[in-house]
Amino acid sequence: MRGAASVAPIRVNVVSPGMIDGNLWSGRPADIREQAAAHYRDAALLNRLGTEPEVAETVLFLFTNGYMTGSTLYPDGGYALR
């Protein structure tokens, strides 16, 4: 038995965000950051980067919904659908 089922009733969920306009990318060189952001915007259905508050809202949802377990949420602007 592996994954969430092996530790039930403890809840296990995953948040897998897309490219986020935030602290992680802020330290990268501007040309590399903009090239990656342009590629991501072109590929994501919403044509933009996510924000740190949007990822935080996803995490809060998982914290507050006691019925969610064994799930992966993708706050990625539709990138995974391409």
C-alpha positions in Angstrom: 0.0 0.0 0.0 1.5 3.4 -1.0 0.6 7.0 -1.1 -2.4 8.6 0.7 -4.1 5.2 1.3 -1.2 4.0 3.4 -1.6 6.7 6.0 -5.4 7.1 6.0 -7.1 8.7 7.8 -4.3 11.3 7.7 -5.0 13.5 4.7 -2.4 13.8 2.0 -2.7 16.3 -0.9 -0.3 18.0 -3.3 -0.2 21.5 -4.9 1.6 21.6 -8.2 1.7 25.2 -9.3 2.8 26.5 -12.7 5.2 29.4 -13.2 4.6 31.9 -10.4 5.6 35.6 -10.6 7.2 35.7 -7.2 10.2 35.3 -5.0 11.5 32.1 -6.6 12.1 33.7 -10.0 13.0 37.2 -8.7 16.7 36.3 -8.2 17.2 34.9 -11.7 18.8 37.1 -14.4 16.1 39.3 -16.1 16.7 37.9 -19.6 16.3 34.3 -18.5 13.3 35.2 -16.3 11.5 37.0 -19.2 12.3 34.3 -21.7 10.8 31.6 -19.4 7.8 33.8 -18.5 7.1 34.5 -22.2 7.1 30.8 -23.0 4.8 30.0 -20.1 2.4 32.8 -20.9 2.2 31.5 -24.5 1.5 27.9 -23.3 -0.9 28.6 -20.5 -4.6 28.8 -21.3 -5.0 32.0 -19.2 -1.9 33.6 -20.9 -0.3 34.8 -17.7 1.8 33.7 -14.8 0.3 32.9 -11.5 0.8 34.8 -8.2 1.9 33.7 -4.8 -1.5 34.6 -3.3 -3.2 32.3 -5.8 -1.0 29.4 -4.8 -1.7 30.3 -1.1 -5.5 30.2 -1.8 -5.1 26.7 -3.2 -3.2 25.5 -0.1 -5.8 27.1 2.2 -8.5 25.3 0.3 -6.8 22.0 1.0 -6.3 22.9 4.7 -9.9 23.8 5.2 -11.7 21.1 3.2 -11.5 18.1 5.4 -12.9 15.8 2.8 -10.0 16.2 0.3 -7.4 13.6 0.3 -5.1 11.9 -2.3 -5.5 14.8 -4.6 -3.2 17.0 -6.7 -4.3 20.5 -7.5 -2.7 22.4 -10.4 -3.0 26.2 -10.0 -1.2 26.6 -13.3 -3.5 28.7 -15.5 -4.3 25.7 -17.7 -0.7 24.9 -18.6 -1.2 21.2 -17.8 -4.1 21.0 -20.3 -1.9 21.9 -23.3 
